[in-house]
Amino acid sequence: MDNKAYIVAGMGFGDEGKGTIVDYLARKYNSSVVVRYNGASQAAHHVVNPEGIMHCFSQFGAGTFVKCAKTFLSKFMLIDPLAIIKENDVLQSKGINDGLERMTIDKRCIVITPFHKIINRMLEIARGNNRHGSCGMGIGQAVSDWKQLGDKVLYARDLLSASVMNEKLKFLQYIKIDIAEQIQEENPNNRQLSIYLQQIKRLDYIARLIDEYIEFSTESGVKIGLADNFIYNGNIIFEGAQGALLDINHGFWPHITMTRATFKNAEELILGSDHFGTVSKIGVIRAYSTRHGAGPFVAEDKELTRSIPDVHNGANEWQGQLRIGWLDLPATRYAIKISGKPNSIALTNLDRLSGFKKIKVCTSYEYRGAKTDLLDRYFEWELTSDKKIKIVRLKKVSANELKKGRFAELLCRCFPLEFKEFQGWKIDLSNIVKFMDLPKQTREYINFLQSKDGLGIPISIVSIGPAWTDKIEL
């Protein structure tokens, strides 16, 4: 069997550069379809084509710039139809006029409604300085409803029936109004919460939603159904969203996403299929660390954040500024462990490090909190000669243990202790097409990362620019 599957997942907190890697793979292997296997409308996968046109792919597959490459939103996706319509409008302005015609949505996808978004944002506002780092897109609320209400939530299949939508949306609005009133009562002087409460109570909300959902499901060209043979046709790219360190079962609660962000969902979609000859799991990391949103980020370096501003990931209302640090070896090794070891690594944004005199990798942490027996539960650690608590590795623990939030609390008391330093390089890496043509210092950095002292996994792709032509295969 010659057909191949490539599963792409982030090995960080998201923002690793998954979109540009998916675009590259889709072009190189003439992919027939990109399968989105987790997440929802909060994804922001930036792709730049060789003509310089950029798009931030949210619910469309990041291979959509590739002619005829289709998008399949799997059963593990949550969908926001209104956001899909807006994204399609943007794609049309960039010359992609058949995006919806190339999209199929599994009928079992959960639908995120404006009610979910409003409650999500009200809860984050009410948390004040203790925000979870939500994107404000309603994903957590939609997942929570699904777990509690089951078939009473809105599914993609329901978008084909006005009567079913009317019944489900009325029920959803009723329970969300109750929650919104409780939040507002607990914070009576917050004007923004009062505005959201009035929005969720609007009497015409449901009728307007039904009209828009019916138009989307019947007139836009999008297909709603099961995968059947659609998915199994030629080479397939499985595109992950967020990053393993945000995984619902393995991330640092409560600062996580509400879906699985490892390779797991894609592996389940492939399970039992005889379509593929080979399946390759590709973990994506930046050449440095990033985190968007609240939560522990040991490697954070405020000076580096100022030095490498990110054009496509600026500050936003809900997550704040993109935080940057040197590559975090303990955290990345943990991501690899919880994901089930990738076959290879795609290293992105290497060009952003050009010009630094020194390139660093954080290799251990110092824990500065009160000594506790919990250290043994979550970390491999040792005492240094000067009595510092040195964290060497992060342990994999159960999801129930993580949900207690103690892992995140301990990590918030950790700081970089040791770094491995490399000589930087000054030259511009653009237009280099071969690994051996990269500066010696760059190659030394790459070779360390794929060595046993680094990540212990071969690096298969190096990205030295935004377009698919800016990729080097090793």
C-alpha positions as CSV (number, residue, x, y, z in Angstrom):
1,M,0.0,0.0,0.0
2,D,1.6,3.3,-1.2
3,N,-0.7,5.7,0.6
4,K,0.9,7.6,3.5
5,A,-0.5,9.3,6.6
6,Y,1.4,12.1,8.3
7,I,0.1,13.1,11.8
8,V,1.2,16.6,12.8
9,A,1.1,17.6,16.5
10,G,2.6,20.4,18.5
11,M,5.1,19.6,21.3
12,G,4.6,22.8,23.2
13,F,1.9,25.1,24.3
14,G,0.6,25.7,20.8
15,D,1.9,28.3,18.3
16,E,4.7,25.9,17.2
17,G,4.3,26.4,13.5
18,K,2.0,23.4,12.7
19,G,0.3,25.3,9.8
20,T,3.4,25.9,7.8
21,I,4.5,22.3,8.2
22,V,1.0,21.0,7.1
23,D,1.1,23.2,4.1
24,Y,4.6,21.9,3.2
25,L,3.6,18.3,3.6
26,A,0.4,18.8,1.6
27,R,2.4,20.2,-1.3
28,K,5.2,17.8,-1.2
29,Y,3.1,14.7,-1.0
30,N,0.2,16.0,-3.1
31,S,-2.2,15.4,-0.3
32,S,-5.8,14.8,-1.2
33,V,-7.2,15.9,2.2
34,V,-6.2,17.5,5.5
35,V,-8.0,16.1,8.5
36,R,-8.5,18.3,11.5
37,Y,-8.4,15.9,14.4
38,N,-8.8,18.1,17.5
39,G,-9.6,21.5,18.8
40,A,-12.0,24.0,17.4
41,S,-12.2,27.6,16.2
42,Q,-9.4,28.8,18.5
43,A,-6.7,27.4,16.2
44,A,-4.6,30.0,14.5
45,H,-2.4,28.2,12.0
46,H,-0.5,30.8,9.9
47,V,0.4,29.9,6.3
48,V,2.2,32.1,3.8
49,N,2.2,31.0,0.2
50,P,5.2,31.8,-2.1
51,E,3.4,34.8,-3.5
52,G,3.4,36.3,0.0
53,I,-0.4,35.8,0.7
54,M,-0.9,34.9,4.4
55,H,-3.9,33.3,6.0
56,C,-4.6,32.3,9.6
57,F,-6.3,28.9,9.2
58,S,-8.8,28.3,12.0
59,Q,-11.2,25.6,11.0
60,F,-10.1,25.1,7.4
61,G,-7.2,22.7,6.9
62,A,-3.9,24.5,6.6
63,G,-3.5,22.8,3.2
64,T,-6.3,24.8,1.6
65,F,-3.9,26.9,-0.4
66,V,-3.0,23.7,-2.2
67,K,-5.3,23.3,-5.2
68,C,-7.9,20.5,-4.7
69,A,-6.7,19.6,-1.2
70,K,-9.9,19.0,0.8
71,T,-10.6,19.6,4.5
72,F,-12.3,17.0,6.7
73,L,-13.4,18.1,10.2
74,S,-13.4,14.8,12.2
75,K,-15.7,13.8,14.9
76,F,-13.2,15.0,17.5
77,M,-13.6,18.6,16.3
78,L,-15.9,21.2,17.7
79,I,-17.2,23.5,15.0
80,D,-18.4,27.1,15.0
81,P,-20.4,27.5,11.7
82,L,-20.6,31.3,12.0
83,A,-16.8,31.5,12.3
84,I,-16.4,29.1,9.4
85,I,-18.5,31.5,7.2
86,K,-16.3,34.5,8.3
87,E,-13.1,32.6,7.6
88,N,-14.5,31.5,4.2
89,D,-15.2,35.2,3.3
90,V,-11.5,36.0,4.1
91,L,-10.3,33.1,2.0
92,Q,-12.4,34.3,-0.9
93,S,-10.8,37.7,-0.7
94,K,-7.4,35.9,-1.1
95,G,-8.5,34.0,-4.2
96,I,-9.8,30.7,-2.6
97,N,-13.4,30.5,-3.9
98,D,-14.1,26.8,-3.3
99,G,-13.1,26.4,0.3
100,L,-16.5,25.3,1.5
101,E,-17.0,23.1,-1.4
102,R,-13.8,21.3,-0.4
103,M,-15.0,20.9,3.2
104,T,-16.7,17.9,4.8
105,I,-17.9,18.0,8.4
106,D,-18.5,14.8,10.4
107,K,-22.1,14.9,11.5
108,R,-21.0,14.0,15.1
109,C,-19.1,17.3,15.6
110,I,-20.3,19.4,18.6
111,V,-21.5,22.9,17.6
112,I,-20.2,25.9,19.5
113,T,-22.9,28.6,19.8
114,P,-22.8,32.3,20.7
115,F,-24.2,31.2,24.1
116,H,-21.1,29.2,24.9
117,K,-18.9,32.1,23.9
118,I,-20.7,34.6,26.2
119,I,-20.6,32.3,29.3
120,N,-16.9,31.5,28.5
121,R,-16.0,35.2,28.5
122,M,-18.2,36.0,31.5
123,L,-16.4,33.4,33.6
124,E,-13.0,34.6,32.5
125,I,-13.9,38.2,33.4
126,A,-15.2,37.0,36.8
127,R,-11.9,35.2,37.6
128,G,-10.1,38.5,37.5
129,N,-6.4,37.9,38.0
130,N,-6.9,34.1,38.2
131,R,-7.9,33.6,34.6
132,H,-7.3,30.2,33.1
133,G,-6.0,31.6,29.8
134,S,-9.0,30.8,27.7
135,C,-9.2,32.0,24.1
136,G,-12.8,33.3,24.8
137,M,-14.2,31.1,22.0
138,G,-16.6,29.0,24.0
139,I,-14.8,25.6,23.5
140,G,-14.6,24.7,27.2
141,Q,-18.3,25.5,27.7
142,A,-19.3,23.4,24.7
143,V,-17.3,20.4,25.9
144,S,-18.7,20.8,29.4
145,D,-22.3,20.8,28.1
146,W,-21.6,17.7,26.0
147,K,-20.3,15.8,29.1
148,Q,-23.3,16.8,31.2
149,L,-26.1,16.9,28.6
150,G,-25.1,14.3,26.0
151,D,-27.6,14.3,23.1
152,K,-29.2,17.5,24.2
153,V,-26.3,19.5,22.8
154,L,-26.3,20.7,19.2
155,Y,-24.4,18.5,16.7
156,A,-23.4,19.2,13.1
157,R,-26.2,16.8,12.0
158,D,-28.8,19.0,13.7
159,L,-27.9,22.0,11.5
160,L,-30.0,20.3,8.8
161,S,-33.3,20.6,10.8
162,A,-34.8,23.9,11.9
163,S,-37.2,22.2,14.4
164,V,-34.4,20.2,16.1
165,M,-32.3,23.4,16.3
166,N,-35.2,25.4,17.8
167,E,-35.7,22.9,20.5
168,K,-32.1,22.5,21.4
169,L,-31.2,26.2,21.2
170,K,-34.1,27.2,23.4
171,F,-33.0,24.7,26.1
172,L,-29.4,25.9,25.8
173,Q,-30.4,29.6,26.0
174,Y,-32.5,28.9,29.1
175,I,-29.7,27.2,31.1
176,K,-27.1,29.8,29.9
177,I,-29.2,32.7,31.0
178,D,-29.4,31.1,34.5
179,I,-25.6,30.8,34.6
180,A,-25.1,34.3,33.3
181,E,-27.4,35.8,35.9
182,Q,-25.5,34.0,38.7
183,I,-22.2,35.4,37.4
184,Q,-23.6,38.9,37.1
185,E,-25.2,38.7,40.6
186,E,-21.8,37.8,42.1
187,N,-20.2,40.7,40.3
188,P,-22.9,43.4,40.3
189,N,-20.7,46.4,39.5
190,N,-19.1,44.9,36.4
191,R,-20.5,46.7,33.4
192,Q,-19.1,44.2,30.8
193,L,-20.9,41.3,32.5
194,S,-24.2,43.2,32.4
195,I,-23.8,43.8,28.7
196,Y,-23.1,40.1,28.1
197,L,-26.2,39.2,30.2
198,Q,-28.4,41.4,28.1
199,Q,-26.9,39.9,24.9
200,I,-27.7,36.3,25.9
201,K,-31.3,37.2,26.8
202,R,-32.1,38.7,23.4
203,L,-35.5,37.2,22.2
204,D,-34.5,37.2,18.5
205,Y,-31.3,35.3,19.1
206,I,-32.5,31.8,18.3
207,A,-34.5,32.7,15.1
208,R,-31.4,34.5,13.7
209,L,-29.1,31.6,14.6
210,I,-31.4,29.0,12.9
211,D,-31.5,31.1,9.7
212,E,-27.8,31.3,9.6
213,Y,-27.2,27.7,10.4
214,I,-29.7,26.5,7.8
215,E,-28.1,28.6,5.1
216,F,-24.7,27.3,6.1
217,S,-25.7,23.6,6.1
218,T,-27.8,23.7,2.9
219,E,-26.6,26.5,0.6
220,S,-22.9,27.0,1.3
221,G,-21.6,23.9,-0.4
222,V,-20.2,22.3,2.7
223,K,-21.0,18.6,3.2
224,I,-22.2,17.2,6.6
225,G,-22.0,13.4,7.0
226,L,-19.6,10.6,7.8
227,A,-16.1,10.2,6.5
228,D,-16.8,7.0,4.6
229,N,-14.4,6.9,1.6
230,F,-13.8,10.7,1.6
231,I,-10.9,10.4,4.1
232,Y,-9.2,7.4,2.5
233,N,-8.1,8.7,-0.8
234,G,-4.4,9.2,-1.5
235,N,-1.9,10.7,1.0
236,I,-3.5,12.2,4.1
237,I,-2.3,14.9,6.5
238,F,-3.7,14.8,10.0
239,E,-3.5,18.4,11.4
240,G,-3.4,18.8,15.1
241,A,-4.3,22.0,17.0
242,Q,-2.9,23.5,20.2
243,G,0.0,21.6,21.8
244,A,0.6,18.5,23.9
245,L,1.4,20.7,27.0
246,L,-2.2,21.9,26.8
247,D,-3.7,18.4,26.5
248,I,-6.9,17.8,28.5
249,N,-5.4,14.6,30.1
250,H,-1.7,15.5,30.4
251,G,-1.5,19.3,30.5
252,F,-1.0,21.5,33.5
253,W,-4.5,22.1,34.8
254,P,-6.4,24.4,34.9
255,H,-4.5,26.1,32.1
256,I,-5.3,23.5,29.4
257,T,-7.5,23.1,26.3
258,M,-10.6,20.9,26.6
259,T,-9.6,18.4,23.9
260,R,-6.8,15.9,23.4
261,A,-3.8,17.6,21.9
262,T,-1.4,14.7,21.4
263,F,-1.5,12.2,18.5
264,K,-4.2,10.2,20.1
265,N,-7.3,11.3,18.2
266,A,-5.6,10.9,14.8
267,E,-4.4,7.4,15.8
268,E,-7.9,6.4,16.7
269,L,-9.2,7.7,13.3
270,I,-6.6,5.6,11.5
271,L,-7.1,2.5,13.7
272,G,-8.4,-0.4,11.8
273,S,-7.8,1.2,8.4
274,D,-5.9,-0.8,5.8
275,H,-5.6,2.3,3.6
276,F,-2.1,3.4,4.7
277,G,1.2,1.8,4.0
278,T,3.1,4.0,6.5
279,V,2.0,6.3,9.2
280,S,4.5,9.0,10.3
281,K,4.1,11.1,13.5
282,I,5.7,14.5,13.3
283,G,6.1,16.6,16.4
284,V,6.5,20.3,15.8
285,I,8.6,22.6,18.0
286,R,9.9,26.1,17.6
287,A,13.6,26.7,17.9
288,Y,12.7,28.6,21.1
289,S,9.7,28.3,23.5
290,T,6.4,30.2,23.5
291,R,3.2,30.3,25.4
292,H,0.1,32.3,24.7
293,G,-2.1,32.7,27.8
294,A,-1.9,32.2,31.5
295,G,-0.3,29.3,33.2
296,P,3.2,28.0,34.1
297,F,6.0,28.8,31.6
298,V,9.3,28.2,33.3
299,A,11.5,29.2,30.4
300,E,9.8,32.6,30.0
301,D,12.3,35.4,29.3
302,K,10.9,38.9,29.2
303,E,13.9,40.2,27.3
304,L,13.6,37.5,24.7
305,T,9.9,38.3,24.4
306,R,10.9,41.9,23.5
307,S,13.7,40.8,21.2
308,I,11.6,38.4,19.0
309,P,8.1,40.0,18.6
310,D,5.8,37.7,16.7
311,V,4.1,39.3,13.8
312,H,1.2,36.8,13.6
313,N,0.6,36.2,17.4
314,G,0.2,39.6,19.0
315,A,-1.6,40.4,22.2
316,N,-5.3,39.8,22.4
317,E,-8.1,40.5,24.8
318,W,-8.4,37.1,26.3
319,Q,-4.9,35.5,26.3
320,G,-2.7,38.6,26.5
321,Q,0.7,38.8,25.0
322,L,2.6,35.9,23.4
323,R,5.3,34.9,26.0
324,I,8.7,33.8,24.8
325,G,11.7,31.9,26.3
326,W,14.6,29.8,25.3
327,L,13.9,26.2,24.3
328,D,12.7,24.3,27.4
329,L,14.2,20.8,27.3
330,P,12.4,19.4,30.3
331,A,9.0,20.6,29.1
332,T,9.6,19.4,25.5
333,R,10.8,16.0,26.7
334,Y,7.6,15.8,28.8
335,A,5.5,16.6,25.7
336,I,7.2,13.9,23.7
337,K,6.6,11.4,26.5
338,I,2.9,12.1,26.9
339,S,2.4,12.1,23.1
340,G,3.8,8.7,22.4
341,K,7.2,9.3,20.8
342,P,7.0,11.0,17.4
343,N,8.9,9.5,14.5
344,S,10.6,12.8,13.8
345,I,10.6,16.5,14.7
346,A,9.9,19.5,12.6
347,L,11.9,22.5,13.8
348,T,10.4,25.9,13.0
349,N,11.3,29.6,13.3
350,L,15.0,28.8,13.2
351,D,15.5,32.0,11.1
352,R,14.2,34.1,14.0
353,L,17.3,33.3,16.0
354,S,19.7,34.8,13.5
355,G,21.7,37.6,15.0
356,F,21.9,36.4,18.6
357,K,25.4,36.0,19.9
358,K,24.4,33.1,22.1
359,I,21.6,30.5,21.7
360,K,20.4,28.9,24.9
361,V,18.5,25.7,25.9
362,C,17.1,25.4,29.4
363,T,18.2,22.0,30.7
364,S,17.0,22.1,34.3
365,Y,14.8,24.1,36.7
366,E,15.2,25.4,40.2
367,Y,12.2,24.9,42.5
368,R,11.9,27.8,44.9
369,G,8.8,26.9,46.8
370,A,8.3,25.2,50.1
371,K,9.7,21.6,50.2
372,T,6.9,19.1,49.8
373,D,6.4,15.4,49.3
374,L,4.6,16.3,46.0
375,L,8.0,17.0,44.4
376,D,8.6,13.2,44.3
377,R,5.2,12.7,42.7
378,Y,5.7,15.1,39.8
379,F,9.5,15.5,39.3
380,E,12.8,13.8,39.1
381,W,14.9,16.1,41.2
382,E,18.1,16.4,43.2
383,L,19.9,18.7,45.6
384,T,22.8,20.7,44.2
385,S,26.0,21.3,46.2
386,D,24.6,24.7,47.3
387,K,21.3,23.1,48.4
388,K,19.2,24.2,45.5
389,I,16.3,21.9,44.4
390,K,17.2,21.0,40.9
391,I,14.3,19.7,38.7
392,V,15.7,17.4,36.0
393,R,12.6,15.8,34.5
394,L,8.8,16.1,34.6
395,K,7.0,12.8,35.5
396,K,3.9,11.5,33.6
397,V,1.0,11.2,36.1
398,S,-2.7,10.3,35.8
399,A,-5.3,12.8,34.5
400,N,-7.1,12.7,37.8
401,E,-3.9,13.7,39.6
402,L,-3.3,16.6,37.1
403,K,-6.8,17.9,37.6
404,K,-6.0,18.7,41.2
405,G,-3.9,21.6,39.8
406,R,-0.9,20.9,42.0
407,F,1.5,20.2,39.1
408,A,0.8,23.7,37.7
409,E,1.2,25.3,41.1
410,L,4.6,23.7,41.6
411,L,5.8,24.6,38.1
412,C,4.8,28.3,38.8
413,R,7.5,28.2,41.6
414,C,10.2,26.9,39.2
415,F,12.8,29.0,37.4
416,P,15.5,28.2,34.8
417,L,18.6,26.9,36.6
418,E,21.0,25.5,34.0
419,F,21.4,26.3,30.3
420,K,23.4,24.8,27.5
421,E,24.8,27.5,25.3
422,F,25.6,27.6,21.6
423,Q,27.4,30.1,19.5
424,G,24.9,32.1,17.5
425,W,25.1,33.0,13.8
426,K,24.7,36.3,12.0
427,I,23.9,35.4,8.4
428,D,20.4,35.4,7.0
429,L,19.2,31.8,6.5
430,S,16.8,32.6,3.7
431,N,17.5,31.0,0.3
432,I,19.5,28.1,1.9
433,V,18.2,24.9,0.5
434,K,20.6,22.2,2.0
435,F,21.4,21.3,5.5
436,M,25.2,21.4,4.9
437,D,24.9,25.0,3.6
438,L,23.5,26.2,7.0
439,P,26.1,27.9,9.2
440,K,28.2,25.6,11.3
441,Q,26.7,27.0,14.5
442,T,23.2,26.4,13.2
443,R,24.0,22.8,12.4
444,E,25.5,22.3,15.8
445,Y,22.3,23.5,17.5
446,I,20.2,21.2,15.3
447,N,22.4,18.2,15.9
448,F,22.3,18.8,19.7
449,L,18.5,18.9,19.6
450,Q,18.2,15.5,17.8
451,S,21.0,13.9,19.9
452,K,20.4,11.7,23.0
453,D,21.4,14.7,25.2
454,G,18.7,16.7,23.5
455,L,15.4,15.2,22.5
456,G,16.7,11.9,21.2
457,I,14.5,12.1,18.0
458,P,15.7,12.8,14.5
459,I,14.8,16.2,13.0
460,S,13.3,15.7,9.6
461,I,12.2,19.2,8.6
462,V,13.8,22.6,9.4
463,S,11.8,25.7,8.7
464,I,13.9,28.9,7.9
465,G,11.0,31.1,6.7
466,P,7.2,31.3,6.4
467,A,6.6,29.7,3.0
468,W,6.7,26.0,2.1
469,T,9.7,26.8,-0.1
470,D,11.6,27.8,3.1
471,K,11.8,24.2,4.4
472,I,14.9,22.0,4.5
473,E,14.7,18.2,4.8
474,L,17.3,16.4,6.7
